Amino acid sequence: MIDFNEMISNHLKREMRPKTIGRYYPSEVGYCLRKSWYSYKKPKETDIETIKIFEMGNIVHNFVVDVLNSEKNPHVELIEAESPFLLNIDNFLISGRIDDIILVTVDNQKALLEVKSTSKLNYVKEPQDSHVMQLQLYLHAKKMQVGYVLYIEKNTLQSKIFEVQYDENKVNEIIDRFRAMDFYLKQDQLPPAEAKMNEKKGWLCASCPYFEECEKEKVQ
């Protein structure tokens, strides 16, 4: 008998690679700063169920690329499905490969499309702050003015899309978050538990791999 669940787990299993302080990733901008700090100071392997969720996101991304690339949708031109990302800020780098962003031309205007999968589309009333923050960072790096956050429901392929205009003030706030993270890491100083301090971010604690470590610390 073939155990395909085990085969999938074996296929997706990843080797843990410690992060380097001074090199940060766009996806971290929406994390609780304390979670990001722990991920550098006390790295853990990503559990296989979380990896499966990421892989489903990749599958949805590839589907969206196929849709955009289809000759049946001539009003949208796919320019780039993924690209390297690099910002040199002060004494650190924000870098990585943008694998959930698609560069398109819509009615002759260039735009960035950030693709996110979701299990319950009816719960999506507006784009998540973390997704908007990532998109703002990408718009800044690409020197573009407009982007979209596209949510695809995994079970039905129904979608919702939200337009995001470039906002220089928000980008400066985002870069300041990276500056703060860089400071806390280089000073070996535990940052505030943001998710505990903000009711809107409290849900982040439920899925945080560092929940127990954080609970043992004095709430700051």
Backbone as a chain_set.jsonl record, in Angstrom:
{"seq": "MIDFNEMISNHLKREMRPKTIGRYYPSEVGYCLRKSWYSYKKPKETDIETIKIFEMGNIVHNFVVDVLNSEKNPHVELIEAESPFLLNIDNFLISGRIDDIILVTVDNQKALLEVKSTSKLNYVKEPQDSHVMQLQLYLHAKKMQVGYVLYIEKNTLQSKIFEVQYDENKVNEIIDRFRAMDFYLKQDQLPPAEAKMNEKKGWLCASCPYFEECEKEKVQ", "coords": {"N": [[0.843, -1.196, 0.0], [0.546, 2.21, -0.84], [1.552, 5.013, 0.918], [0.528, 7.974, 0.47], [0.342, 10.389, 1.775], [2.598, 10.371, 3.407], [4.508, 10.357, 1.399], [4.128, 12.874, 0.244], [4.865, 14.493, 2.398], [7.567, 13.759, 2.636], [8.508, 14.693, 0.198], [8.176, 17.46, 0.439], [9.714, 18.158, 2.579], [12.066, 20.25, 4.145], [15.411, 21.454, 4.422], [16.642, 22.994, 7.305], [17.749, 26.287, 7.373], [19.755, 28.488, 8.995], [19.055, 31.949, 9.673], [20.628, 35.025, 8.652], [21.696, 37.673, 10.581], [21.096, 40.971, 9.705], [20.359, 40.58, 7.165], [17.289, 40.6, 5.807], [13.824, 39.676, 5.172], [11.184, 40.378, 2.868], [8.667, 39.244, 3.517], [8.628, 39.199, 6.26], [7.8, 41.58, 7.256], [5.206, 41.943, 8.192], [5.066, 40.372, 10.416], [4.873, 39.841, 13.985], [7.271, 41.643, 15.778], [8.675, 40.353, 17.788], [8.366, 37.646, 17.188], [9.829, 37.523, 14.768], [12.365, 38.153, 15.776], [12.872, 35.934, 17.45], [13.004, 33.988, 15.434], [15.45, 34.407, 14.301], [17.215, 34.281, 16.452], [16.572, 31.925, 17.825], [16.16, 29.65, 15.955], [13.743, 27.464, 14.434], [12.686, 24.387, 12.96], [10.387, 24.48, 10.271], [7.13, 23.292, 10.664], [5.626, 20.442, 9.086], [2.952, 20.664, 8.286], [2.545, 23.388, 8.031], [4.328, 23.883, 5.961], [2.99, 22.553, 3.933], [0.783, 24.22, 3.6], [2.059, 26.478, 2.587], [2.946, 25.391, 0.188], [0.538, 24.9, -1.121], [-0.179, 27.507, -1.561], [1.774, 28.154, -3.448], [0.896, 26.565, -5.562], [-1.547, 27.753, -6.179], [-0.593, 30.261, -6.948], [0.825, 29.565, -9.302], [-1.303, 28.748, -10.871], [-2.677, 31.173, -11.206], [-0.772, 32.55, -12.707], [-0.893, 31.032, -15.088], [-3.507, 31.691, -15.871], [-3.27, 34.45, -16.343], [-1.488, 34.394, -18.381], [-2.863, 33.384, -20.446], [-4.123, 33.334, -23.744], [-6.73, 33.904, -23.927], [-7.299, 36.018, -22.368], [-6.689, 38.783, -23.355], [-6.488, 41.468, -22.57], [-4.866, 41.693, -20.429], [-1.466, 41.573, -19.84], [1.086, 39.361, -19.09], [4.085, 40.081, -17.587], [6.182, 39.422, -15.839], [6.716, 36.724, -13.689], [8.011, 36.141, -11.321], [10.62, 37.587, -9.348], [13.927, 38.785, -8.395], [14.584, 40.482, -5.28], [15.82, 43.353, -3.74], [16.828, 45.619, -1.328], [18.906, 48.067, -0.088], [19.378, 49.203, 2.989], [20.542, 51.54, 5.208], [22.636, 49.855, 7.312], [21.92, 47.273, 6.6], [20.286, 44.636, 4.714], [17.343, 44.159, 2.783], [16.055, 41.471, 1.326], [15.435, 38.892, -1.132], [13.545, 36.453, -2.994], [10.898, 37.364, -4.946], [8.159, 35.597, -4.846], [5.441, 35.55, -4.82], [4.456, 37.611, -6.188], [3.337, 39.201, -9.119], [4.15, 40.75, -12.135], [2.33, 42.748, -14.231], [0.659, 44.071, -17.178], [-2.091, 46.049, -17.317], [-4.559, 47.1, -19.315], [-2.656, 48.718, -20.613], [-1.261, 49.826, -18.481], [1.275, 49.404, -16.107], [1.355, 47.145, -13.368], [1.588, 45.683, -10.085], [0.804, 42.474, -8.922], [-0.215, 40.866, -6.145], [-0.494, 37.662, -4.984], [-2.584, 35.735, -2.977], [-3.621, 32.877, -1.241], [-6.665, 31.609, 0.166], [-8.807, 30.02, 2.573], [-11.409, 30.674, 3.177], [-13.19, 32.728, 1.48], [-15.312, 34.457, 1.906], [-14.786, 35.618, 4.328], [-12.977, 37.521, 3.798], [-12.845, 40.78, 3.815], [-11.367, 43.022, 3.432], [-7.995, 43.764, 2.386], [-5.372, 42.069, 4.149], [-3.367, 43.707, 6.599], [-0.644, 42.992, 6.682], [-0.243, 41.946, 4.137], [-0.692, 44.158, 2.516], [1.389, 45.75, 3.4], [3.631, 44.309, 2.518], [3.197, 44.522, -0.246], [3.374, 47.299, -0.604], [6.082, 47.65, -0.081], [7.205, 46.241, -2.227], [6.232, 47.776, -4.377], [7.604, 50.112, -3.881], [10.274, 49.277, -4.29], [10.185, 48.606, -6.975], [9.552, 50.985, -8.055], [6.895, 51.749, -8.708], [3.403, 52.674, -9.029], [0.903, 51.512, -8.573], [-0.798, 48.647, -7.328], [-2.18, 45.344, -6.744], [-3.931, 43.294, -4.445], [-4.675, 40.027, -4.632], [-6.986, 37.656, -3.746], [-7.477, 34.22, -3.682], [-9.803, 31.679, -3.38], [-9.148, 28.512, -2.204], [-10.684, 26.151, -2.505], [-12.673, 26.692, -4.363], [-11.778, 28.431, -6.321], [-12.795, 30.938, -6.588], [-12.559, 34.547, -6.397], [-11.282, 37.623, -4.899], [-10.338, 40.997, -5.327], [-8.174, 43.708, -4.526], [-7.344, 47.073, -4.884], [-4.265, 48.8, -4.46], [-2.68, 51.75, -3.739], [0.488, 53.272, -4.165], [2.165, 54.416, -1.272], [4.163, 56.641, 0.125], [4.629, 57.41, 2.778], [3.711, 55.206, 4.244], [5.543, 53.319, 3.378], [7.89, 54.335, 4.481], [7.294, 53.908, 7.182], [7.273, 51.134, 7.201], [9.948, 50.531, 6.548], [11.108, 51.597, 8.813], [10.274, 49.706, 10.664], [11.845, 47.529, 9.96], [14.302, 48.655, 10.584], [14.039, 48.811, 13.351], [13.864, 46.072, 13.979], [16.394, 45.234, 13.15], [17.976, 46.67, 14.967], [17.159, 45.548, 17.495], [17.987, 42.898, 17.131], [20.766, 43.108, 16.716], [21.543, 44.248, 19.096], [20.947, 42.26, 20.762], [18.556, 42.261, 22.149], [15.392, 41.646, 23.417], [12.481, 42.296, 21.6], [9.354, 44.218, 21.961], [6.299, 42.411, 22.676], [4.397, 42.507, 20.254], [2.009, 41.395, 19.191], [0.592, 40.628, 21.448], [0.006, 43.043, 22.521], [-1.705, 44.334, 20.898], [-4.987, 44.189, 20.019], [-5.987, 43.618, 17.481], [-3.999, 42.135, 16.374], [-3.791, 39.922, 17.882], [-4.532, 37.358, 17.088], [-2.334, 36.316, 15.82], [-0.773, 35.08, 17.692], [-1.819, 32.551, 18.123], [-0.921, 30.827, 16.131], [1.765, 31.0, 16.332], [5.059, 29.765, 16.367], [6.653, 30.268, 18.506], [5.223, 30.646, 20.781], [5.224, 29.529, 23.402], [7.787, 30.22, 24.386], [7.553, 32.975, 24.348], [5.48, 33.386, 26.161], [6.744, 32.871, 28.533], [8.285, 35.027, 28.949], [8.414, 38.299, 30.397], [5.641, 40.306, 29.807], [5.947, 42.972, 27.671]], "CA": [[0.0, 0.0, 0.0], [1.284, 3.468, -0.911], [1.143, 6.065, 1.842], [0.824, 9.188, -0.285], [0.56, 11.476, 2.728], [4.01, 10.315, 3.775], [5.288, 10.734, 0.217], [4.044, 14.335, 0.126], [5.686, 15.053, 3.472], [8.971, 13.548, 2.268], [8.804, 15.555, -0.948], [8.176, 18.868, 0.838], [10.6, 18.375, 3.716], [13.117, 21.209, 3.83], [16.544, 21.565, 5.344], [16.607, 24.265, 8.011], [18.897, 27.153, 7.143], [19.718, 29.63, 9.92], [19.041, 33.269, 9.05], [21.769, 35.887, 8.934], [21.334, 39.003, 11.074], [21.524, 41.982, 8.744], [19.676, 40.265, 5.902], [15.91, 40.377, 6.194], [12.973, 39.238, 4.08], [9.956, 41.172, 2.765], [7.522, 38.587, 4.157], [8.696, 39.382, 7.711], [7.384, 42.923, 7.657], [3.93, 41.892, 8.893], [5.162, 39.552, 11.614], [5.199, 40.428, 15.28], [8.724, 41.799, 15.844], [9.246, 39.348, 18.685], [8.448, 36.386, 16.438], [10.969, 37.638, 13.85], [13.572, 38.095, 16.599], [13.078, 34.532, 17.817], [13.34, 33.179, 14.263], [16.891, 34.583, 14.078], [17.982, 33.903, 17.635], [16.26, 30.549, 18.217], [15.465, 29.097, 14.78], [13.092, 26.164, 14.516], [12.232, 23.835, 11.691], [8.978, 24.724, 9.96], [6.418, 22.02, 10.719], [5.243, 19.985, 7.749], [1.614, 21.146, 7.934], [2.734, 24.764, 7.568], [4.955, 23.785, 4.64], [1.939, 22.17, 2.983], [-0.002, 25.426, 3.322], [2.885, 27.293, 1.685], [2.966, 24.749, -1.127], [-0.759, 25.165, -1.743], [-0.08, 28.878, -2.05], [2.552, 28.102, -4.689], [0.05, 25.977, -6.597], [-2.501, 28.8, -6.568], [0.197, 31.264, -7.681], [1.094, 29.059, -10.646], [-2.576, 28.774, -11.593], [-2.932, 32.564, -11.583], [0.156, 32.831, -13.809], [-1.465, 30.416, -16.291], [-4.681, 32.476, -16.267], [-2.8, 35.725, -16.877], [-0.724, 34.121, -19.6], [-3.769, 32.797, -21.434], [-4.507, 34.187, -24.874], [-8.157, 34.21, -23.766], [-7.392, 37.252, -21.585], [-5.731, 39.658, -24.048], [-6.386, 42.803, -21.983], [-3.837, 41.634, -19.396], [-0.224, 40.981, -20.334], [2.013, 38.915, -18.054], [5.449, 40.519, -17.874], [7.145, 38.74, -14.985], [6.009, 35.923, -12.691], [8.756, 36.24, -10.07], [11.833, 38.367, -9.586], [14.724, 39.028, -7.189], [14.234, 41.693, -4.54], [16.944, 43.802, -2.913], [16.892, 47.005, -0.873], [20.022, 48.307, 0.828], [18.932, 50.228, 3.932], [21.522, 51.755, 6.28], [23.653, 48.801, 7.387], [21.327, 45.952, 6.431], [19.644, 44.374, 3.433], [16.057, 43.47, 2.678], [16.26, 40.76, 0.064], [14.737, 37.631, -1.319], [12.947, 36.259, -4.31], [9.47, 37.646, -4.862], [7.522, 34.455, -5.486], [3.983, 35.657, -4.824], [4.164, 38.859, -6.889], [3.318, 39.08, -10.579], [4.157, 42.027, -12.833], [1.417, 42.666, -15.374], [0.162, 45.293, -17.784], [-3.55, 46.034, -17.397], [-4.981, 48.242, -20.135], [-1.455, 49.516, -20.899], [-0.66, 50.355, -17.266], [1.966, 48.382, -15.342], [0.884, 46.97, -11.992], [2.024, 44.485, -9.375], [-0.298, 41.662, -8.433], [0.2, 39.978, -5.059], [-1.447, 36.552, -4.959], [-2.703, 35.058, -1.698], [-4.686, 31.875, -1.187], [-7.458, 31.647, 1.393], [-9.761, 28.912, 2.663], [-12.752, 31.234, 3.335], [-13.183, 34.017, 0.797], [-16.336, 35.356, 2.445], [-14.227, 36.302, 5.476], [-12.072, 38.562, 3.311], [-13.571, 42.041, 3.584], [-10.344, 43.963, 3.015], [-6.703, 43.064, 2.396], [-4.663, 42.046, 5.425], [-2.334, 44.738, 6.732], [0.67, 42.441, 6.341], [-0.165, 41.802, 2.688], [-0.561, 45.513, 1.971], [2.738, 46.212, 3.727], [4.54, 43.669, 1.566], [2.98, 45.091, -1.572], [3.93, 48.644, -0.594], [7.535, 47.508, -0.17], [7.507, 45.85, -3.6], [5.978, 48.941, -5.23], [8.723, 51.031, -3.645], [11.478, 48.738, -4.935], [9.978, 48.604, -8.426], [9.223, 52.357, -8.459], [5.59, 51.691, -9.357], [2.385, 53.434, -8.309], [-0.337, 50.792, -8.296], [-0.727, 47.195, -7.21], [-3.42, 44.686, -6.35], [-3.86, 42.067, -3.657], [-5.663, 39.087, -5.176], [-7.245, 36.485, -2.902], [-8.099, 33.092, -4.379], [-10.28, 30.626, -2.486], [-8.524, 27.277, -2.671], [-11.64, 25.087, -2.834], [-13.615, 27.07, -5.425], [-11.094, 29.325, -7.262], [-13.402, 32.257, -6.597], [-11.528, 35.509, -6.031], [-11.537, 39.023, -4.599], [-9.137, 41.764, -5.619], [-8.176, 45.025, -3.906], [-6.318, 47.967, -5.424], [-3.413, 49.457, -3.469], [-1.877, 52.83, -4.292], [1.758, 53.48, -3.472], [2.095, 55.416, -0.222], [5.537, 56.819, 0.594], [4.631, 57.45, 4.245], [3.606, 53.831, 4.738], [6.815, 52.656, 3.093], [8.841, 54.792, 5.498], [6.945, 53.199, 8.41], [7.702, 49.741, 7.02], [11.407, 50.501, 6.652], [11.41, 51.822, 10.229], [10.086, 48.43, 11.356], [13.061, 46.75, 9.725], [15.365, 49.279, 11.371], [13.839, 48.393, 14.736], [14.233, 44.668, 14.095], [17.851, 45.175, 13.052], [18.51, 47.159, 16.241], [16.927, 44.564, 18.554], [18.802, 41.71, 16.891], [22.196, 43.395, 16.898], [21.753, 44.538, 20.52], [20.509, 41.062, 21.49], [17.511, 42.767, 23.046], [14.081, 41.117, 23.044], [11.548, 43.382, 21.289], [8.019, 44.1, 22.565], [5.391, 41.383, 22.146], [3.402, 43.328, 19.564], [0.723, 40.715, 19.015], [-0.105, 40.637, 22.731], [-0.313, 44.419, 22.877], [-2.649, 44.869, 19.919], [-6.102, 43.247, 19.879], [-6.151, 43.238, 16.08], [-2.932, 41.199, 16.009], [-3.759, 38.834, 18.853], [-4.69, 36.056, 16.423], [-1.029, 35.821, 15.392], [-0.194, 34.253, 18.755], [-2.348, 31.182, 18.079], [-0.141, 30.001, 15.202], [3.183, 31.349, 16.464], [5.865, 28.644, 16.88], [7.387, 30.699, 19.69], [4.226, 31.046, 21.771], [5.635, 29.132, 24.756], [8.921, 31.05, 24.787], [7.046, 34.326, 24.57], [4.668, 33.384, 27.374], [7.638, 32.825, 29.689], [8.894, 36.345, 29.116], [7.568, 39.343, 30.948], [4.972, 41.052, 28.755], [6.5, 44.323, 27.634]], "C": [[0.883, 1.251, 0.0], [0.705, 4.46, 0.094], [1.493, 7.404, 1.201], [1.002, 10.397, 0.626], [2.029, 11.541, 3.143], [4.892, 10.75, 2.611], [5.286, 12.256, 0.023], [4.94, 14.993, 1.168], [7.168, 14.923, 3.153], [9.401, 14.499, 1.158], [8.982, 17.019, -0.518], [9.166, 19.183, 1.949], [11.775, 19.255, 3.312], [14.218, 21.167, 4.873], [16.513, 22.946, 5.993], [17.892, 25.044, 7.766], [18.8, 28.358, 8.074], [19.754, 30.953, 9.152], [20.277, 34.062, 9.484], [21.284, 37.252, 9.395], [21.933, 40.05, 10.142], [20.967, 41.748, 7.361], [18.256, 39.821, 6.244], [15.047, 40.142, 4.953], [11.665, 40.024, 4.051], [8.774, 40.563, 3.512], [7.494, 38.807, 5.657], [8.078, 40.689, 8.179], [6.081, 42.911, 8.456], [3.932, 41.032, 10.135], [5.217, 40.432, 12.856], [6.725, 40.5, 15.363], [9.378, 40.738, 16.732], [9.364, 37.998, 17.985], [9.641, 36.414, 15.495], [12.282, 37.508, 14.614], [13.892, 36.652, 16.981], [13.541, 33.697, 16.622], [14.815, 33.307, 13.887], [17.698, 34.033, 15.245], [17.774, 32.446, 18.044], [15.505, 29.86, 17.084], [14.9, 27.706, 15.028], [12.747, 25.681, 13.107], [10.75, 24.156, 11.498], [8.246, 23.391, 9.935], [5.805, 21.714, 9.356], [3.869, 20.487, 7.342], [1.68, 22.59, 7.438], [3.365, 24.782, 6.183], [3.924, 23.417, 3.578], [1.065, 23.37, 2.619], [0.756, 26.336, 2.366], [2.857, 26.712, 0.268], [1.644, 24.946, -1.849], [-0.799, 26.587, -2.276], [0.705, 28.947, -3.345], [1.723, 27.567, -5.848], [-0.958, 27.003, -7.11], [-1.791, 29.879, -7.381], [0.42, 30.812, -9.127], [-0.168, 29.033, -11.499], [-2.886, 30.188, -12.077], [-2.022, 32.975, -12.741], [-0.385, 32.267, -15.118], [-2.662, 31.218, -16.806], [-4.251, 33.783, -16.938], [-2.091, 35.549, -18.212], [-1.598, 33.605, -20.734], [-4.106, 33.804, -22.533], [-5.99, 34.555, -24.818], [-8.374, 35.483, -22.945], [-6.419, 38.289, -22.16], [-5.561, 41.045, -23.428], [-5.359, 42.87, -20.854], [-2.612, 40.93, -19.967], [0.675, 40.618, -19.156], [3.428, 39.317, -18.458], [6.465, 39.68, -17.12], [6.406, 38.005, -13.882], [6.719, 35.907, -11.343], [10.064, 36.964, -10.367], [12.615, 38.516, -8.296], [14.367, 40.371, -6.579], [15.418, 42.081, -3.676], [16.808, 45.288, -2.616], [18.038, 47.106, 0.121], [19.65, 49.484, 1.714], [19.955, 50.355, 5.051], [22.586, 50.662, 6.231], [23.05, 47.401, 7.292], [20.642, 45.866, 5.064], [18.253, 43.792, 3.654], [16.086, 42.784, 1.33], [15.444, 39.484, 0.016], [14.248, 37.51, -2.744], [11.448, 36.444, -4.158], [8.729, 36.544, -5.606], [6.003, 34.494, -5.423], [3.522, 36.944, -5.513], [4.289, 38.651, -8.388], [3.266, 40.478, -11.177], [3.325, 41.895, -14.104], [1.203, 44.057, -15.977], [-1.343, 45.143, -17.94], [-3.989, 47.29, -18.144], [-3.844, 49.252, -20.281], [-0.836, 50.187, -19.671], [-0.004, 49.222, -16.485], [1.454, 48.353, -13.903], [1.496, 45.707, -11.41], [0.805, 43.777, -8.805], [0.245, 40.706, -7.38], [-0.874, 38.919, -4.861], [-1.407, 35.868, -3.597], [-3.854, 34.052, -1.768], [-5.4, 31.981, 0.151], [-8.436, 30.489, 1.394], [-11.199, 29.419, 2.735], [-12.79, 32.634, 2.728], [-14.203, 34.986, 1.39], [-15.877, 36.087, 3.7], [-13.341, 37.482, 5.054], [-12.877, 39.798, 2.942], [-12.64, 43.141, 3.086], [-9.0, 43.244, 3.052], [-6.055, 43.129, 3.776], [-3.571, 43.107, 5.438], [-0.972, 44.217, 6.29], [0.84, 42.292, 4.836], [0.0, 43.153, 2.012], [0.85, 46.044, 2.224], [3.765, 45.604, 2.789], [4.431, 44.316, 0.197], [3.545, 46.508, -1.657], [5.454, 48.601, -0.745], [7.954, 47.15, -1.589], [7.303, 47.016, -4.567], [7.125, 49.942, -5.104], [9.965, 50.559, -4.4], [11.383, 48.808, -6.453], [9.671, 50.0, -8.986], [7.926, 52.401, -9.278], [4.53, 52.304, -8.451], [1.153, 52.629, -7.915], [-0.089, 49.285, -8.249], [-2.07, 46.659, -6.767], [-3.101, 43.497, -5.457], [-5.01, 41.18, -4.117], [-5.781, 37.881, -4.255], [-7.995, 35.435, -3.712], [-8.531, 32.054, -3.351], [-9.845, 29.274, -3.033], [-9.525, 26.229, -3.149], [-12.502, 25.401, -4.049], [-12.979, 27.869, -6.557], [-11.861, 30.621, -7.493], [-12.381, 33.263, -6.06], [-12.111, 36.856, -5.611], [-10.23, 39.77, -4.824], [-9.284, 43.179, -5.06], [-7.032, 45.856, -4.487], [-5.57, 48.643, -4.281], [-2.578, 50.512, -4.187], [-0.596, 52.992, -3.464], [1.645, 54.64, -2.489], [3.489, 55.546, 0.402], [5.613, 56.834, 2.117], [4.558, 56.047, 4.835], [4.902, 53.066, 4.506], [7.871, 53.064, 4.125], [8.572, 54.115, 6.84], [7.418, 51.75, 8.357], [9.218, 49.63, 7.179], [11.837, 50.744, 8.095], [11.221, 50.548, 11.052], [11.319, 47.542, 11.162], [14.244, 47.34, 10.493], [15.266, 48.835, 12.838], [14.266, 46.942, 14.926], [15.75, 44.501, 14.046], [18.5, 45.609, 14.362], [18.366, 46.101, 17.337], [17.816, 43.331, 18.383], [20.272, 41.974, 17.186], [22.531, 43.743, 18.353], [21.406, 43.342, 21.401], [19.479, 41.425, 22.546], [16.143, 42.291, 22.556], [13.112, 42.272, 22.766], [10.2, 43.19, 21.983], [7.207, 42.993, 21.898], [4.21, 42.078, 21.481], [2.026, 42.675, 19.506], [-0.091, 40.7, 20.307], [-0.627, 42.027, 23.083], [-1.387, 45.035, 21.978], [-3.755, 43.848, 19.681], [-6.263, 42.752, 18.44], [-5.107, 42.218, 15.633], [-2.885, 39.988, 16.928], [-3.858, 37.454, 18.234], [-3.358, 35.467, 15.975], [-0.418, 34.878, 16.428], [-0.601, 32.783, 18.621], [-1.505, 30.268, 17.193], [1.359, 30.253, 15.318], [3.981, 30.165, 17.024], [6.636, 28.987, 18.146], [6.441, 31.139, 20.814], [4.697, 30.731, 23.188], [6.796, 29.98, 25.256], [8.462, 32.463, 25.146], [6.257, 34.427, 25.866], [5.551, 33.431, 28.629], [8.296, 34.177, 29.959], [7.909, 37.309, 29.751], [6.954, 40.128, 29.792], [5.456, 42.497, 28.803], [5.58, 45.264, 26.884]], "O": [[1.852, 1.333, 0.755], [-0.501, 4.709, 0.107], [2.604, 7.909, 1.361], [1.732, 11.327, 0.287], [2.622, 12.617, 3.219], [5.9, 11.429, 2.807], [6.31, 12.849, -0.318], [5.68, 15.929, 0.865], [7.94, 15.857, 3.369], [10.508, 15.038, 1.173], [9.838, 17.726, -1.05], [9.429, 20.352, 2.231], [12.402, 19.037, 2.275], [13.981, 20.882, 6.047], [16.372, 23.955, 5.302], [18.99, 24.515, 7.935], [17.872, 29.159, 7.96], [20.403, 31.06, 8.112], [20.876, 33.803, 10.527], [20.54, 37.92, 8.676], [23.124, 40.017, 9.833], [21.082, 42.602, 6.482], [18.053, 38.793, 6.89], [15.484, 40.379, 3.827], [11.096, 40.307, 5.105], [7.963, 41.293, 4.083], [6.449, 38.625, 6.281], [7.858, 40.879, 9.375], [5.871, 43.775, 9.307], [2.926, 40.957, 10.841], [5.562, 41.611, 12.786], [7.403, 39.521, 15.052], [10.49, 40.285, 16.46], [10.351, 37.286, 18.168], [10.391, 35.441, 15.42], [13.205, 36.834, 14.157], [15.031, 36.203, 16.853], [14.372, 32.802, 16.774], [15.371, 32.424, 13.234], [18.735, 33.399, 15.051], [18.695, 31.805, 18.551], [14.331, 29.523, 17.24], [15.492, 26.888, 15.732], [12.545, 26.479, 12.192], [9.964, 24.109, 12.444], [8.683, 22.457, 9.262], [5.506, 22.619, 8.577], [3.635, 20.717, 6.155], [0.947, 22.967, 6.524], [2.991, 25.589, 5.333], [3.981, 23.914, 2.453], [0.655, 23.519, 1.468], [0.169, 26.901, 1.442], [2.758, 27.444, -0.717], [1.627, 25.141, -3.064], [-1.388, 26.843, -3.327], [0.352, 29.708, -4.246], [1.829, 28.05, -6.975], [-1.194, 27.111, -8.313], [-2.322, 30.356, -8.384], [0.225, 31.589, -10.062], [-0.112, 29.266, -12.707], [-3.306, 30.382, -13.218], [-2.46, 33.675, -13.654], [-0.343, 32.942, -16.147], [-2.821, 31.406, -18.012], [-4.799, 34.172, -17.97], [-2.096, 36.442, -19.058], [-1.124, 33.413, -21.853], [-4.343, 34.981, -22.262], [-6.45, 35.413, -25.571], [-9.499, 35.971, -22.839], [-5.43, 38.632, -21.512], [-4.585, 41.732, -23.729], [-5.018, 43.953, -20.376], [-2.711, 39.829, -20.508], [0.988, 41.468, -18.322], [3.91, 38.946, -19.528], [7.483, 39.272, -17.679], [5.56, 38.59, -13.206], [6.077, 35.679, -10.318], [10.55, 36.952, -11.497], [12.046, 38.391, -7.212], [13.907, 41.28, -7.269], [15.966, 41.245, -2.958], [16.688, 46.11, -3.525], [18.124, 46.316, 1.062], [19.609, 50.626, 1.255], [20.212, 49.388, 5.768], [23.336, 50.545, 5.262], [23.604, 46.448, 7.841], [20.451, 46.864, 4.369], [18.023, 43.031, 4.593], [16.137, 43.45, 0.296], [14.846, 39.065, 1.007], [14.512, 38.369, -3.586], [10.805, 35.774, -3.35], [8.671, 36.543, -6.836], [5.339, 33.582, -5.914], [2.352, 37.318, -5.433], [5.225, 38.01, -8.865], [2.439, 41.298, -10.778], [3.588, 41.036, -14.945], [1.525, 45.075, -15.363], [-1.818, 44.226, -18.61], [-3.809, 48.407, -17.658], [-4.028, 50.456, -20.103], [0.038, 51.041, -19.82], [-0.636, 48.198, -16.224], [1.161, 49.389, -13.306], [1.872, 44.786, -12.135], [-0.108, 44.41, -8.274], [1.065, 39.839, -7.683], [-2.032, 39.245, -4.599], [-0.345, 35.471, -3.12], [-4.925, 34.353, -2.294], [-4.809, 32.393, 1.149], [-8.851, 30.024, 0.332], [-12.123, 28.682, 2.392], [-12.457, 33.612, 3.396], [-13.987, 36.198, 1.378], [-16.499, 37.069, 4.104], [-13.004, 38.336, 5.875], [-13.51, 39.851, 1.888], [-13.07, 44.073, 2.406], [-8.887, 42.202, 3.697], [-6.18, 44.13, 4.482], [-2.932, 43.372, 4.42], [-0.23, 44.918, 5.602], [1.936, 42.488, 4.312], [0.749, 43.279, 1.043], [1.435, 46.705, 1.366], [4.666, 46.296, 2.316], [5.438, 44.622, -0.441], [4.133, 46.877, -2.674], [6.038, 49.421, -1.454], [8.937, 47.685, -2.104], [8.111, 47.22, -5.473], [7.558, 50.539, -6.089], [10.627, 51.352, -5.071], [12.381, 49.041, -7.135], [9.545, 50.189, -10.196], [7.86, 52.987, -10.359], [4.738, 52.436, -7.244], [0.427, 53.029, -7.005], [0.706, 48.734, -9.011], [-2.985, 47.42, -6.453], [-2.125, 42.781, -5.682], [-6.178, 41.551, -3.999], [-4.804, 37.173, -4.013], [-9.012, 35.723, -4.343], [-7.72, 31.601, -2.544], [-10.134, 28.933, -4.18], [-9.245, 25.496, -4.098], [-13.01, 24.488, -4.7], [-13.56, 27.981, -7.636], [-11.616, 31.325, -8.473], [-11.449, 32.884, -5.351], [-13.257, 37.187, -5.917], [-9.15, 39.248, -4.548], [-10.362, 43.773, -5.109], [-5.895, 45.392, -4.568], [-6.162, 49.011, -3.266], [-1.855, 50.2, -5.133], [-0.603, 52.867, -2.239], [1.109, 55.699, -2.814], [3.933, 54.654, 1.125], [6.573, 56.316, 2.687], [5.251, 55.733, 5.803], [5.31, 52.259, 5.341], [8.652, 52.23, 4.584], [9.512, 53.783, 7.563], [7.903, 51.209, 9.351], [9.71, 48.736, 7.867], [12.821, 50.164, 8.554], [11.934, 50.335, 12.033], [11.773, 46.885, 12.099], [15.091, 46.601, 10.995], [16.272, 48.525, 13.476], [14.941, 46.609, 15.899], [16.32, 43.721, 14.808], [19.462, 44.99, 14.816], [19.335, 45.791, 18.03], [18.333, 42.787, 19.359], [20.942, 41.164, 17.827], [23.666, 43.557, 18.793], [21.547, 43.393, 22.623], [19.531, 40.955, 23.682], [15.785, 42.515, 21.4], [12.941, 43.143, 23.62], [9.932, 42.122, 22.532], [7.397, 42.68, 20.723], [3.146, 42.217, 22.083], [1.008, 43.325, 19.744], [-1.321, 40.753, 20.269], [-1.582, 42.168, 23.847], [-1.907, 46.115, 22.26], [-3.485, 42.752, 19.189], [-6.633, 41.6, 18.213], [-5.299, 41.519, 14.638], [-2.027, 39.12, 16.766], [-3.333, 36.485, 18.782], [-3.253, 34.258, 15.771], [0.36, 33.988, 16.084], [0.168, 31.883, 18.961], [-1.385, 29.074, 17.466], [2.135, 29.771, 14.493], [3.608, 29.616, 18.062], [7.208, 28.106, 18.788], [6.826, 31.914, 21.69], [4.583, 31.572, 24.079], [6.802, 30.412, 26.409], [8.927, 33.059, 26.118], [6.348, 35.423, 26.583], [5.146, 33.969, 29.659], [8.797, 34.433, 31.054], [6.696, 37.131, 29.639], [7.671, 40.568, 28.893], [5.384, 43.157, 29.84], [5.884, 46.449, 26.751]]}, "num_chains": 1, "name": "protein.A"}
